[in-house]
Amino acid sequence: MSKGERLRLYMQKNAPKPPATFIIGDIPRILHATWGLMSVSMTGGFVSNSRLQATEPDYIFRGHHELLPILQRHGLFRDA
């Protein structure tokens, strides 16, 4: 089963509610399937920066230190 299919089944079963749910990844086909979730994409993986940008994620980060502030702006991990 593909990652996209596993994600689709998880979403159907658990019905997580945006904006408390986000997806982080570097695979464009997964980012396309976010169902209104905040999408955060990371560079430096298998997929080129231009392909990541073409998926139009809500955020693109280059280093791990950039991720927490992005999530905190959306009310997540405020005490971290």
MOGI-V306703 format. One record per residue. N is the residue number from 1. RES is the residue in one small letter. SS is DSSP state (H for helix, E for strand, - for the rest). OMEGA is omega as a letter, one per 40 degrees, with the letter a starting at -180 (NA if undefined). Layout:
n:N res:RES ss:SS omega:OMEGA
n:N res:RES ss:SS omega:OMEGA
//
This chain:
n:1 res:m ss:- omega:a
n:2 res:s ss:- omega:i
n:3 res:k ss:H omega:i
n:4 res:g ss:H omega:i
n:5 res:e ss:H omega:i
n:6 res:r ss:H omega:i
n:7 res:l ss:H omega:i
n:8 res:r ss:H omega:i
n:9 res:l ss:H omega:i
n:10 res:y ss:H omega:a
n:11 res:m ss:H omega:i
n:12 res:q ss:H omega:a
n:13 res:k ss:H omega:a
n:14 res:n ss:H omega:i
n:15 res:a ss:- omega:i
n:16 res:p ss:- omega:a
n:17 res:k ss:- omega:i
n:18 res:p ss:- omega:e
n:19 res:p ss:- omega:a
n:20 res:a ss:- omega:a
n:21 res:t ss:- omega:i
n:22 res:f ss:E omega:i
n:23 res:i ss:E omega:i
n:24 res:i ss:E omega:i
n:25 res:g ss:E omega:i
n:26 res:d ss:- omega:a
n:27 res:i ss:- omega:a
n:28 res:p ss:H omega:a
n:29 res:r ss:H omega:i
n:30 res:i ss:H omega:a
n:31 res:l ss:H omega:i
n:32 res:h ss:H omega:a
n:33 res:a ss:- omega:a
n:34 res:t ss:- omega:i
n:35 res:w ss:- omega:i
n:36 res:g ss:- omega:i
n:37 res:l ss:- omega:i
n:38 res:m ss:E omega:i
n:39 res:s ss:E omega:a
n:40 res:v ss:E omega:a
n:41 res:s ss:E omega:i
n:42 res:m ss:E omega:i
n:43 res:t ss:- omega:i
n:44 res:g ss:- omega:i
n:45 res:g ss:- omega:a
n:46 res:f ss:- omega:a
n:47 res:v ss:- omega:a
n:48 res:s ss:- omega:i
n:49 res:n ss:H omega:a
n:50 res:s ss:H omega:i
n:51 res:r ss:H omega:i
n:52 res:l ss:H omega:a
n:53 res:q ss:H omega:a
n:54 res:a ss:H omega:i
n:55 res:t ss:- omega:i
n:56 res:e ss:- omega:i
n:57 res:p ss:- omega:i
n:58 res:d ss:- omega:i
n:59 res:y ss:E omega:i
n:60 res:i ss:E omega:i
n:61 res:f ss:E omega:a
n:62 res:r ss:- omega:a
n:63 res:g ss:- omega:a
n:64 res:h ss:H omega:a
n:65 res:h ss:H omega:a
n:66 res:e ss:H omega:a
n:67 res:l ss:H omega:a
n:68 res:l ss:H omega:i
n:69 res:p ss:H omega:i
n:70 res:i ss:H omega:a
n:71 res:l ss:H omega:i
n:72 res:q ss:H omega:i
n:73 res:r ss:- omega:i
n:74 res:h ss:- omega:i
n:75 res:g ss:- omega:a
n:76 res:l ss:- omega:i
n:77 res:f ss:- omega:a
n:78 res:r ss:- omega:a
n:79 res:d ss:- omega:a
n:80 res:a ss:- omega:NA
//
